[in-house]
Amino acid sequence: MYDNIILNYSTYMSTLSVPLTPKLEEFINAQVKSGRAANKADVVRRALIAMTEEEAIQEILLAQKEIREGKGLKGDLRELIKLV
């Protein structure tokens, strides 16, 4: 099954056709029917936002781990910028 998904980035909008399993389509429809989302596109936008937030969290956790392992940089910020 294909659904048109509209993504809104400021004033630019892109439409995607995404193949969905019946289970995913049921989930999306249930989210809309329950009022958790305004429409199908809203469900997909929220899922994408959640994925980007999860990715950011994982990057932060990795950076914290590297700092604990002594892999972080220390020193004058102006000098450190020159190393990057």
Beta strands, then each sheet from edge to edge (+ up, - down):
strand 1: 2-9
strand 2: 12-19
sheet 1: 1+ 2-
end
